[in-house]
Amino acid sequence: MDSRTHLRVLLVYSEADEDLALRLLKHLSVLVRFSGVDTWTEDRIQPGADAQVEFAKAIQHADIGLLLISASFLASPTINEATIPQIINRHREGMIHVVPVLLKSCLWKSHPVLASLQLLPRGDLPIAARIGDDMDRALTSVAEEIAQFPPLHQASTDDIDVTFPGDLQDPPSTDNNTSHLVDALEALLEAQQRDTASNQQSDERAKQIDSLCHQITSRFRPERGLRVANVELIKPLGSGNFGTIWLSRHVRTGELLATKTFHLEKLGFGLMLWRFRRSIRAMDLLTRHNQTPPTIVRLRSVAPSTLAFTMDYLAGGDLERVPRLGWSLERKLSVMIDVCNAVSFAHRLGVIHRDIKPSNVLIDDVGRPVLTDFDISDIQFVTKLSIAEGGLGTPLFAAPEQLADADSANERSDIYSLGRLLYFLLLERSPGFQVEEDPKLENLSTFPAALIAIVRRATQLKPGRRFVTVEQMRVELEQCQTGWATAKASVRSAVRWIRVNFAVLSILILVTSSALIVAVLQSRRAHEQEELAAAEASARLRSESLQQELADALLKLDRATERFTELEKQKGTVTEQISELDAELRLLLSVSPASPSERKRTDDRITALKAKLADLRTKQIRINEQVQQLGAELAEASRRAKALQSQEPPKNCGCQVGDIMCAMKCSQPSSNSRKKKGVLDDDNL
């Protein structure tokens, strides 16, 4: 150990919090270099050594025990039954300072020991809840606080040398230098991209890019046995546009993981490096959130150079294996609902996937789908459906607006891809390229009408006619096999039939009306001209009356449709509120308050939540009744239109069978009604 070392810091954290721990270590590294501070983590334990013995030795030498608190930390049996008792005993003997650092929100105040200690950073706001510079400021304040503690031991030559975990290659400083080179290369590539857009070229910048690419490739070369991002590479599993997926093993625990390394030969290709690093930031954002669902792949560690990162290894294959799995319809719907939950969560954090397809949904060891490859095209195992083109996504599954301009992709682009994924699961084969603005989906005729309606709405070529949110699509998937969903699908199908056959219906009425006029003229040809003029005048008046009646009927239908949409929105809002309150109620019921006053506050809150839930469920029932009533009214309008096609009057309208005027009066919308935007649009339903 350096003779300047006078303060030894022992970090204790859960493996789930390793990324934040490494980030804190980076802030402490300045103290390591210039202030004689030494840090020790489990990564310092040599292979084959007894971990408990080594940990006990580290506790004996440490001046500060830095406890990185989170729910995973509090739930760890090893930490709570072995590590903390040893540190606390040393603390009571005055031989170590114990400093808890709140990484993530948790019930740390309920811990009998931690509740009595001074928590960092000050203010009780967890580090993981902070963003960007605010997080760095919090970590810096923790490092500054640590530097103020006095040493409790004299320096000894028996101390263990400093080693930081997660080094890309040996020695650590080499990878740190590589990190700076990669940052510089990315900046040059962005400048070159701007030059290209403005039709300018810089030979000097091109030479700098080539030089940096050469320096980086000389320092980092992925191969079997390389240690990178806390793992050792074992063998390649697959390759995509941006990099290679390796089977890897964690250097400390031996756990099998998947590691992605960037294609070094593409370092100087446009914005590929930038997109690769942006995908890491997106995965980091999703992984760090304390409510991330298990259906999103976890980012486990990142190399300092960001040319490689490690994630969970999922050996169950992907959804392209569905034709060989023999899944039932219920199983397929369950998988789609899980995938929708994952995409919806990502959208709430501002992450647009842009490449949802069967090969990017893997299966974990319990049969659960896991969404991978955020914001990068085709990074998982390449299969026959993987025909990605750069950052545009996969044409079979990507939305048309995204294929035209990748940067224009938004939440509704992902909804289109989800619709195509559902289409693939139902067919158990490629759905083919979509060319229809409003797909007919004739090859899904054997499936429930409600399910076909979901696929059709999600895969509309116009983004404005798709589902508004993934959550809306998920709710309909959950309800698609209920009676209410079947009735709603029938209404949508009827309205769509009217819209598609509107021209035919208009021609039919025009032809029958013309035939009637001709018949009248022929039968009246022998009569005087005055009688003919009177008949024509009467026909004109009748036509004007019919147009007014049709306009009134369409106005009522328009208002009913708007009301239908508003009730659907209210229903979604109430459902979401019920879900949130149920989650809060379950959480309160699972907590055991430490004091009578806290127990009373908890009981009062539970009582209030139950009352509010009861009110919301009553409101939900009332909205469902109103929606069903409106659905019946719209279905009746559809029945009358279909009766017109067969030249039969609607039942109970009072007209005679074959009466052409009944068809005009009771069923037919006027040609002007087609100009009313959205009146017969099933998307409004």
C-alpha positions in Angstrom: 0.0 0.0 0.0 1.1 3.6 -0.7 2.7 5.1 2.4 0.3 8.1 2.0 -2.7 5.9 2.7 -4.2 6.9 6.1 -8.0 6.2 5.6 -9.4 2.8 4.6 -13.0 2.6 3.3 -14.9 -0.7 3.2 -17.9 -0.8 0.8 -20.7 -3.2 1.6 -23.5 -3.4 -1.0 -25.9 -5.8 -2.7 -24.9 -7.3 -6.1 -28.1 -5.7 -7.5 -26.7 -2.3 -6.7 -23.2 -2.9 -8.2 -23.6 -0.2 -10.9 -24.3 2.5 -8.4 -21.5 1.3 -6.2 -19.1 1.5 -9.1 -20.3 5.0 -9.8 -19.5 6.0 -6.2 -16.1 4.3 -6.4 -15.3 6.6 -9.4 -16.0 9.6 -7.2 -13.8 8.1 -4.4 -11.0 7.5 -6.9 -9.9 11.1 -6.7 -9.4 10.6 -2.9 -7.6 7.4 -3.6 -5.1 9.2 -5.9 -4.5 12.4 -4.0 -5.8 12.1 -0.4 -4.4 8.7 0.8 -7.8 7.0 0.8 -8.0 3.3 0.1 -11.2 1.4 -0.8 -12.0 -2.3 -0.5 -14.9 -4.3 -2.0 -15.6 -8.0 -2.5 -13.8 -7.8 -5.9 -10.5 -7.7 -4.0 -11.0 -11.3 -2.8 -8.7 -13.5 -4.8 -10.1 -16.6 -6.6 -10.0 -19.7 -4.3 -9.8 -17.6 -1.1 -12.3 -17.9 1.8 -14.6 -15.0 1.3 -15.8 -14.8 4.9 -12.2 -14.8 6.2 -11.1 -12.2 3.7 -14.1 -10.0 4.6 -13.4 -10.3 8.4 -9.8 -9.2 7.7 -11.0 -6.2 5.8 -13.3 -5.2 8.6 -10.4 -5.4 11.0 -8.4 -3.0 9.0 -11.1 -0.6 7.9 -11.6 2.9 9.3 -15.0 3.4 7.6 -17.7 0.9 6.9 -19.7 2.4 4.0 -23.1 0.6 3.9 -24.9 1.2 0.6 -28.6 0.9 1.6 -31.4 -0.4 -0.7 -34.2 -3.0 -0.5 -31.8 -5.6 -1.9 -29.3 -4.7 0.8 -31.9 -5.1 3.5 -33.2 -8.4 2.1 -29.7 -10.0 1.8 -29.3 -12.8 4.5 -25.5 -12.7 4.1 -25.3 -9.0 4.7 -27.8 -8.9 7.6 -26.6 -12.1 9.4 -22.9 -11.9 8.9 -21.5 -8.6 7.6 -23.6 -6.0 9.6 -23.2 -7.7 13.0 -19.3 -7.8 12.6 -19.2 -4.1 11.5 -21.6 -3.0 14.3 -19.5 -4.8 16.9 -16.4 -3.1 15.7 -18.3 0.2 15.7 -19.3 -0.3 19.4 -15.7 -0.9 20.2 -14.8 2.4 18.6 -12.7 0.7 15.9 -14.7 1.7 12.8 -17.0 4.5 11.6 -20.3 3.2 10.2 -21.7 5.4 7.4 -25.0 4.3 5.7 -25.6 5.7 2.2 -29.2 5.6 0.9 -28.9 4.3 -2.7 -32.6 3.5 -3.3 -35.9 4.0 -1.5 -36.6 1.4 1.1 -37.8 0.9 4.7 -34.4 1.6 6.2 -35.9 3.4 9.2 -37.5 0.1 10.4 -34.0 -1.4 10.7 -33.0 -1.5 14.4 -29.4 -0.4 13.7 -29.5 1.8 10.6 -32.3 4.0 12.1 -29.9 5.3 14.7 -27.1 6.3 12.3 -26.5 9.5 10.3 -27.6 8.8 6.8 -25.8 10.2 3.6 -26.5 12.1 1.4 -28.2 14.5 3.8 -31.9 15.1 3.0 -33.1 11.5 2.8 -33.4 11.7 -1.0 -32.0 8.4 -2.5 -29.2 8.7 -4.9 -31.0 6.6 -7.5 -33.9 9.1 -7.5 -31.5 11.8 -8.7 -30.8 12.5 -12.4 -27.7 13.6 -14.2 -25.7 16.3 -12.5 -27.8 16.1 -9.3 -26.7 12.5 -8.9 -23.1 13.4 -9.4 -23.4 16.2 -6.8 -24.9 13.8 -4.3 -22.1 11.2 -4.8 -19.5 14.0 -4.6 -21.0 15.2 -1.3 -20.8 11.6 0.1 -17.1 11.4 -0.9 -16.4 14.8 0.7 -18.1 13.7 4.0 -16.0 10.5 4.0 -12.8 12.4 3.6 -13.6 14.3 6.9 -13.5 11.2 9.1 -10.4 10.6 11.1 -8.4 7.4 10.6 -8.7 4.8 13.4 -5.7 2.6 12.4 -2.1 3.0 11.5 -1.0 2.1 7.9 0.3 -1.4 7.6 2.3 -3.2 4.9 -0.1 -6.1 5.3 -3.0 -4.1 3.7 -4.3 -5.2 0.4 -3.5 -3.2 -2.7 -6.3 -1.1 -4.3 -8.1 -2.7 -7.2 -11.3 -1.3 -8.8 -14.0 -3.8 -10.0 -15.3 -3.8 -13.6 -12.0 -3.0 -15.4 -12.2 -3.6 -19.1 -8.7 -5.0 -19.3 -5.5 -5.1 -17.4 -4.1 -2.7 -16.2 -7.2 -0.5 -15.2 -5.6 2.7 -16.4 -5.6 1.4 -20.0 -9.4 1.1 -20.1 -9.8 4.5 -18.5 -7.7 5.9 -21.3 -9.8 3.9 -23.8 -12.9 5.6 -22.3 -11.4 9.0 -23.2 -10.6 7.9 -26.7 -14.1 6.6 -27.3 -15.6 9.9 -26.0 -13.3 11.9 -28.4 -14.2 9.6 -31.3 -17.9 10.0 -30.7 -17.6 13.8 -30.7 -15.6 13.7 -34.0 -18.2 11.3 -35.6 -21.0 13.7 -34.7 -19.1 16.6 -36.1 -18.5 14.6 -39.3 -22.2 13.8 -39.5 -23.1 17.5 -39.4 -20.5 18.2 -42.1 -22.0 15.5 -44.3 -25.5 17.0 -43.8 -24.2 20.5 -44.9 -22.2 19.0 -47.9 -18.8 19.8 -46.2 -15.9 17.5 -45.8 -12.8 17.7 -43.5 -9.8 15.6 -44.4 -8.1 16.5 -41.1 -11.2 15.3 -39.1 -11.2 12.0 -41.1 -7.6 11.4 -40.3 -8.3 12.0 -36.6 -11.2 9.5 -36.7 -8.9 6.9 -38.4 -6.2 7.5 -35.7 -8.6 7.1 -32.8 -10.2 4.0 -34.3 -6.7 2.4 -34.6 -5.8 3.4 -31.0 -9.0 1.9 -29.6 -8.8 -1.4 -31.5 -5.2 -1.8 -30.4 -6.3 -1.5 -26.7 -9.5 -3.6 -26.8 -10.0 -6.8 -28.8 -12.9 -9.1 -27.7 -11.9 -12.7 -27.6 -12.3 -15.8 -25.5 -11.0 -15.4 -22.0 -11.1 -11.5 -22.1 -12.3 -9.9 -18.8 -14.6 -7.1 -19.5 -17.6 -5.5 -17.7 -17.1 -7.7 -14.6 -17.2 -11.0 -16.7 -15.0 -13.3 -18.6 -16.0 -14.0 -22.2 -16.7 -17.7 -22.9 -18.0 -18.0 -26.5 -20.0 -16.0 -29.0 -23.8 -16.7 -29.2 -24.7 -14.5 -32.1 -24.0 -11.3 -34.0 -26.1 -8.3 -35.1 -25.6 -5.0 -36.8 -23.9 -3.3 -33.9 -22.1 -6.0 -32.0 -21.6 -9.6 -30.9 -23.4 -11.3 -28.1 -21.1 -13.5 -25.9 -21.9 -16.1 -23.3 -19.9 -14.9 -20.3 -19.2 -15.8 -16.6 -19.2 -13.3 -13.7 -15.6 -13.2 -12.5 -16.6 -13.2 -8.8 -19.8 -15.3 -8.6 -19.5 -17.6 -11.6 -23.0 -16.7 -12.8 -23.6 -17.1 -16.5 -24.5 -13.8 -18.2 -24.7 -12.4 -21.7 -22.2 -9.7 -22.8 -22.5 -7.5 -25.9 -19.3 -6.1 -27.4 -19.4 -3.4 -30.1 -18.2 -4.3 -33.7 -14.8 -2.6 -33.7 -14.7 -2.6 -37.5 -17.7 -0.2 -37.3 -16.2 2.4 -35.0 -16.0 5.0 -37.7 -19.4 4.2 -39.3 -21.7 7.3 -39.0 -23.6 7.3 -35.8 -23.4 3.6 -34.9 -21.2 4.2 -31.9 -23.5 7.0 -30.7 -26.5 4.8 -31.0 -24.8 1.9 -29.3 -23.9 4.1 -26.3 -27.4 5.6 -26.2 -28.9 2.2 -25.9 -26.7 1.6 -22.8 -28.1 4.8 -21.3 -31.6 3.7 -22.0 -31.1 0.3 -20.4 -29.4 1.9 -17.4 -32.4 4.2 -17.0 -34.8 1.2 -17.1 -32.7 -1.0 -14.8 -32.1 1.6 -12.1 -35.8 2.2 -11.6 -37.1 0.5 -8.5 -40.3 -0.6 -10.2 -38.8 -2.1 -13.4 -40.8 -5.2 -14.3 -39.1 -8.6 -14.7 -40.2 -8.5 -18.4 -37.4 -6.0 -19.2 -33.8 -7.3 -19.5 -31.5 -6.1 -16.7 -28.3 -4.2 -17.4 -25.8 -5.8 -15.0 -22.6 -3.9 -15.7 -20.9 -1.6 -18.3 -17.3 -1.4 -19.3 -15.7 2.0 -18.6 -15.1 2.4 -22.3 -18.8 1.6 -23.0 -17.7 -0.7 -25.8 -19.2 -3.6 -23.9 -22.0 -4.2 -21.4 -23.4 -7.2 -19.6 -27.0 -8.3 -19.1 -29.0 -11.3 -17.9 -28.4 -14.5 -19.9 -31.8 -15.9 -21.1 -31.4 -19.5 -22.4 -35.1 -20.1 -23.2 -34.8 -18.8 -26.8 -37.1 -16.2 -28.4 -40.6 -15.8 -29.8 -39.5 -17.0 -33.2 -39.7 -20.5 -31.7 -43.5 -20.1 -31.1 -44.5 -22.4 -34.1 -42.6 -25.2 -32.3 -43.9 -24.6 -28.8 -47.6 -25.4 -29.3 -48.9 -22.6 -27.3 -52.6 -22.1 -26.7 -54.4 -18.9 -27.4 -54.6 -18.1 -23.7 -50.8 -18.5 -23.4 -50.1 -16.2 -26.4 -52.4 -13.5 -25.0 -50.6 -13.8 -21.6 -47.2 -13.3 -23.3 -48.5 -10.3 -25.3 -49.9 -8.7 -22.1 -46.5 -9.1 -20.4 -44.7 -7.6 -23.4 -47.2 -4.7 -23.4 -46.5 -4.1 -19.7 -42.8 -3.9 -20.5 -43.2 -1.5 -23.4 -45.7 0.6 -21.4 -43.2 0.9 -18.5 -40.4 2.0 -20.9 -42.7 4.6 -22.4 -43.4 6.0 -19.0 -39.7 6.6 -18.6 -39.4 8.1 -22.0 -37.8 5.2 -23.8 -39.1 4.2 -27.3 -38.0 0.7 -28.2 -38.2 1.0 -32.0 -37.4 -2.6 -32.8 -40.1 -4.8 -31.2 -40.1 -8.2 -33.0 -40.1 -11.9 -32.1 -36.3 -12.2 -31.9 -36.1 -9.4 -29.4 -38.5 -11.0 -27.0 -36.6 -13.8 -25.1 -37.9 -16.4 -22.7 -36.5 -16.7 -19.2 -36.1 -19.8 -17.1 -39.7 -19.6 -15.8 -41.3 -19.1 -19.2 -41.8 -15.4 -18.9 -41.2 -13.1 -21.9 -38.3 -10.6 -21.5 -38.0 -7.5 -23.8 -34.5 -6.8 -25.0 -32.6 -4.5 -27.4 -33.6 -1.0 -26.4 -33.2 1.7 -29.1 -30.8 -0.5 -31.2 -31.8 -2.4 -34.3 -31.2 -6.2 -34.3 -28.7 -6.7 -31.4 -30.0 -10.1 -30.3 -29.7 -13.5 -32.0 -30.1 -13.1 -35.7 -32.8 -15.4 -37.3 -34.7 -15.6 -40.5 -37.0 -12.7 -39.7 -34.1 -10.4 -38.8 -33.8 -8.1 -41.8 -32.9 -4.9 -40.0 -31.6 -2.0 -41.9 -29.4 0.2 -39.7 -31.4 2.2 -37.2 -34.7 2.0 -39.1 -35.8 -1.3 -37.5 -37.1 -4.4 -39.1 -39.4 -3.8 -42.1 -41.7 -6.7 -41.3 -42.5 -5.2 -37.9 -41.5 -1.5 -37.9 -44.1 1.2 -38.4 -44.0 2.9 -41.9 -43.3 6.3 -40.5 -40.3 4.8 -38.7 -39.0 3.2 -41.9 -39.1 6.5 -43.6 -37.4 8.5 -40.7 -36.1 6.6 -37.6 -36.1 9.8 -35.6 -39.9 10.2 -36.1 -40.6 7.0 -34.2 -42.8 7.5 -31.1 -45.1 5.5 -28.8 -47.5 4.8 -31.6 -44.7 3.3 -33.7 -44.1 0.8 -30.9 -47.9 0.1 -30.8 -47.7 -0.8 -34.6 -44.8 -3.2 -33.9 -46.8 -4.7 -31.0 -49.8 -5.3 -33.3 -47.5 -7.0 -35.9 -46.0 -9.1 -33.1 -49.5 -10.2 -32.0 -50.3 -11.0 -35.7 -47.1 -13.2 -35.8 -48.0 -15.0 -32.6 -51.6 -15.8 -33.9 -50.4 -17.0 -37.3 -47.3 -18.7 -36.0 -45.4 -17.5 -39.1 -44.4 -14.3 -40.8 -47.4 -12.0 -41.3 -45.8 -10.7 -44.6 -45.5 -7.0 -45.6 -48.5 -4.8 -45.0 -49.6 -2.7 -47.9 -53.2 -2.0 -46.9 -54.0 1.2 -45.0 -56.8 -0.6 -43.1 -55.7 -4.3 -43.1 -58.5 -6.9 -43.8 -56.7 -9.7 -41.8 -58.7 -12.4 -43.6 -56.2 -15.0 -42.5 -57.3 -14.4 -38.8 -61.0 -15.2 -39.5 -60.9 -18.2 -37.1 -60.0 -16.0 -34.1 -62.4 -14.0 -31.9 -63.6 -10.8 -33.4 -62.4 -8.7 -30.5 -58.8 -10.0 -31.0 -58.9 -9.3 -34.7 -60.1 -5.7 -33.9 -57.1 -5.2 -31.7 -54.6 -6.3 -34.4 -56.4 -4.2 -37.0 -56.4 -1.0 -34.8 -52.8 -1.4 -33.7 -51.5 -1.9 -37.3 -53.3 1.0 -39.0 -50.8 2.7 -41.4 -51.9 6.1 -40.1 -50.5 6.6 -36.6 -53.5 8.7 -35.5 -55.8 5.7 -36.0 -53.9 3.3 -33.7 -54.3 3.0 -30.0 -53.3 6.1 -28.1 -51.2 4.3 -25.5 -49.8 0.8 -25.0 -51.7 0.6 -21.8 -55.0 1.0 -23.7 -54.0 -1.9 -26.0 -53.0 -4.0 -22.9 -56.4 -3.4 -21.3 -58.2 -4.5 -24.4 -56.1 -7.6 -24.7 -57.1 -8.5 -21.1 -60.7 -8.0 -21.9 -60.8 -9.4 -25.5 -62.5 -12.7 -24.5 -65.3 -11.1 -22.4 -68.8 -10.6 -23.6 -68.4 -6.9 -23.5 -65.3 -7.0 -25.8 -67.2 -9.2 -28.3 -70.1 -6.7 -28.4 -67.7 -3.8 -28.9 -65.9 -5.6 -31.7 -69.2 -6.3 -33.4 -70.0 -2.6 -33.4 -66.6 -1.7 -34.7 -66.9 -4.4 -37.4 -70.3 -3.0 -38.4 -69.1 0.6 -38.6 -66.1 -0.5 -40.6 -68.4 -2.5 -43.0 -70.4 0.7 -43.5 -67.3 2.7 -44.2 -65.9 0.2 -46.6 -69.2 -0.3 -48.5 -70.3 3.3 -48.4 -69.8 3.8 -52.1 -71.7 0.6 -53.0 -74.6 1.7 -50.8 -74.7 5.1 -52.4 -74.7 3.7 -55.9 -77.5 1.3 -55.0 -79.7 4.1 -53.7 -78.9 6.2 -56.8 -79.8 3.4 -59.1 -83.0 2.5 -57.4 -84.0 6.2 -57.2 -83.2 6.7 -60.9 -85.3 3.6 -61.8 -88.2 5.0 -59.8 -88.1 8.3 -61.6 -87.9 6.7 -65.0 -90.9 4.5 -64.2 -92.9 7.4 -63.1 -92.0 9.4 -66.2 -93.0 6.4 -68.4 -96.3 5.8 -66.7 -97.1 9.5 -66.8 -96.0 10.3 -70.4 -99.6 10.5 -71.6 -100.6 13.0 -69.0 -100.3 16.7 -69.4 -97.1 18.6 -68.8 -98.5 20.3 -65.7 -99.0 16.9 -63.8 -95.4 15.9 -64.7 -94.0 19.2 -63.4 -96.0 18.8 -60.2 -94.6 15.3 -59.7 -91.1 16.5 -60.2 -91.5 19.3 -57.8 -92.9 16.9 -55.2 -89.9 14.6 -55.7 -87.5 17.5 -55.1 -89.3 18.5 -51.9 -89.2 14.8 -50.8 -85.5 14.6 -51.5 -84.7 17.7 -49.5 -86.8 16.3 -46.6 -84.8 13.1 -46.8 -81.5 14.9 -46.8 -82.5 16.8 -43.7 -83.6 13.7 -41.9 -80.3 12.0 -42.8 -78.3 14.9 -41.6 -80.2 14.8 -38.3 -79.6 11.1 -38.0 -75.8 11.4 -38.7 -75.5 14.2 -36.1 -77.1 12.0 -33.5 -74.7 9.1 -34.5 -71.7 11.5 -34.3 -72.7 12.7 -30.8 -73.2 9.1 -29.7 -69.8 8.1 -31.1 -68.2 11.1 -29.2 -69.9 10.0 -26.0 -68.8 6.5 -26.6 -65.1 7.6 -26.9 -65.4 9.9 -23.8 -66.8 7.0 -21.7 -64.0 4.7 -22.9 -61.5 7.3 -21.7 -63.2 7.6 -18.3 -63.2 3.9 -18.0 -59.5 3.7 -18.6 -58.8 6.5 -16.1 -60.9 4.8 -13.4 -59.3 1.5 -14.1 -55.8 3.0 -13.7 -56.8 4.8 -10.5 -58.2 1.5 -9.1 -54.9 -0.2 -10.0 -52.8 2.4 -8.2 -55.0 2.4 -5.1 -54.9 -1.4 -4.9 -51.1 -1.3 -5.1 -50.9 1.3 -2.3 -53.4 -0.7 -0.2 -51.4 -4.0 -0.7 -48.2 -2.1 0.3 -49.8 -0.7 3.5 -51.2 -4.1 4.5 -47.8 -5.7 4.1 -46.1 -3.1 6.4 -45.9 -3.6 10.2 -45.8 -0.1 11.8 -43.2 0.2 14.6 -45.2 2.5 16.8 -48.9 2.9 17.8 -49.1 6.4 16.2 -47.7 5.0 12.9 -50.2 2.1 13.2 -53.1 4.5 13.6 -52.0 6.5 10.6 -51.6 3.4 8.6 -55.1 2.1 9.6 -56.7 5.5 8.8 -55.1 5.5 5.4 -56.2 1.9 4.7 -59.8 2.9 5.7 -59.7 5.9 3.4 -58.3 3.8 0.5 -61.0 1.2 0.9 -63.7 3.8 0.8 -62.2 5.5 -2.3 -61.8 2.1 -4.0 -65.5 1.4 -3.3 -66.5 4.7 -4.9 -64.3 4.1 -8.0 -65.7 0.6 -8.5 -69.2 2.0 -8.3 -68.3 4.6 -10.9 -66.7 1.9 -13.1 -70.0 -0.2 -13.0 -72.0 2.9 -14.0 -69.6 3.7 -16.9 -69.8 0.1 -18.1 -73.7 0.3 -18.1 -73.6 3.5 -20.1 -71.1 2.1 -22.6 -73.2 -1.0 -23.2 -76.3 1.1 -23.8 -74.5 3.2 -26.4 -73.1 0.1 -28.0 -76.6 -1.3 -28.4 -77.7 2.0 -30.1 -74.7 1.9 -32.5 -75.4 -1.8 -33.3 -79.0 -1.0 -34.2 -77.8 1.6 -36.7 -75.6 -1.0 -38.2 -78.5 -3.5 -38.5 -80.5 -0.9 -40.4 -77.7 -0.3 -42.9 -77.3 -4.0 -43.6 -81.1 -4.3 -44.2 -80.7 -1.7 -46.9 -78.2 -3.8 -48.8 -80.7 -6.7 -49.1 -83.5 -4.2 -50.0 -85.4 -5.1 -46.9 -86.7 -2.5 -44.4 -85.4 -2.6 -40.8 -87.7 -4.5 -38.4 -90.4 -2.5 -36.7 -89.9 0.6 -38.9 -93.5 0.5 -40.2 -92.6 0.2 -43.9 -93.5 -2.5 -46.4 -91.0 -5.1 -47.6 -89.5 -3.9 -50.9 -90.3 -0.2 -50.3 -87.4 1.7 -51.9 -88.3 4.9 -50.0 -88.0 3.0 -46.7 -84.4 2.2 -47.7 -83.7 5.9 -48.3 -85.5 7.1 -45.2 -84.7 4.5 -42.6 -81.2 3.3 -43.3 -79.1 5.2 -45.9 -76.6 7.9 -44.9 -76.3 10.7 -47.5 -73.2 11.1 -49.7 -72.4 14.3 -47.8 -72.1 12.3 -44.6 -68.8 10.8 -45.9 -67.3 14.3 -45.6 -68.0 14.3 -41.8 -64.6 13.4 -40.4 -64.8 10.5 -38.0 -68.6 10.0 -38.1 -68.3 6.4 -39.3 -64.7 5.9 -38.2 -64.4 2.7 -36.0 -61.3 4.2 -34.4 -63.6 6.6 -32.5 -65.3 3.6 -30.9 
